[in-house]
Amino acid sequence: MIPVTKTFFPPIAEYQDQLIPIWEKKWLTNRGDSVKKMEHEIQEHLQSVGFIAMNNGTIPLQIALKILGKGGEIITTPFSYVATTSAIVWENCTPVFVDIEPDFLTIDPAKIEAAITARTTCILATHVFGNSCDIEAIAAIAKRHQLHVIYDAAHCFGTQYNQSSIFNFGDIATCSFHATKIFHCGEGGGLFTGQSALFEQAFYMHNFGHKGHEDFHGIGINGKISELHAAMGLSVLPHLPNIIAERKKIIETYQSLLHFQGFQSIQIRKNVAWNYAYYPIWFSNEETVKKVISGLNEQDIFPRRYFYPSLNTLPYVKVSSCPIAEKISSSIICLPLYVGLSQEEIEKIVHVIHAAI
């Protein structure tokens, strides 16, 4: 079987080495030394702004919206994982969807200002498949209208924009360290911000609001990551350059073999150093993508319809029209991409796609 992805497992001895100090100190959670070490090493590796490790990629979004959303309207993209929209609704804010750019697949800045109202508090944009939004345009709009910017950068570990970590942009950027991501902790995530006041507020919020053992800074939630998960992150991080290099090689192989007749792939924005997080292709219609998926499945190859459906069509939001996102969502798949995918397997995948269309 060829799945859409496989989790990268570091050598088990390296993970065990990270577990030894945990066992010695008998400390599994509540921000032990391994969590603090991982936070430091991630910031050093990325040269990023302030970072707080958390237990998944959704809690940072919810905390960001709790701080900055203030129950208002959040301008957002319909082309993202469902967590982006569900976090908005969960925090009692209202998602207002703006369509996407057809090549980059990120929110279209040219359509944002028409969606701004007196109730708008934030722009929550997603850097899609490791590809950057139009950061300058979004920043200019936010400044003109005194809005906050939150970036869902779940896919973006290792991506750079203008030679700086993509997490260094916006008021807050969030990331996922789920097992399917390039850098992972098995399960985890984090929040990045360069603003000390936001960092302090988010830090307290991710630990129930605790300010010491007996005092509370304010409302909070349990967003802490365990020492065991941090140990996995510390084991994976040294392998990241090789992980990205191998994924780059696989994508370049796809691009050299696919004929791109009747389908296309993502265009990476200028000044972006891509992390090769995913490899999406999309077709002219949903009928074709279903035919391709069926042909691949018959050969035990399992791509993923990602992202599907377009989030503006979810049953718990106000339905709005985003024709570009709806069309691409209905006809897109992400092809298998993981360390260890062989040349022979890539050739097989490409052959089946060509035969199906």
ABEGO torsion letter per residue (X at the ends): XBBABBBBBBBAAAAAAAAAAAAAAGBABGGBAAAAAAAAAAAAAAGBBBBBBBABAAAAAAAAAAAAAGGBBBBBBABBBAAAAAAAAAAGBBBBBBBBBAAAGBBBAAAAAAABBAABABBBBBBBGGBBBBAAAAAAAAAAAGBBBBBBAAAABGBBBGGBBAAABEABBBBBABAABABBAGBEEBBBBABAAAAAAAAAAABGGBBEAABBAEBBBBABBBAAAAAAAAAAAAAAAAAAAAAAAAAAAAAAABAGBGBBBBBBBBGBBBAGABBBBBBABAAAAAAAAAAAAAAGBBBBBOBOBBAAABAABBBBBBAAAAAAAAABBBBBBBBGBBAAAAAAAAAAAAAAX
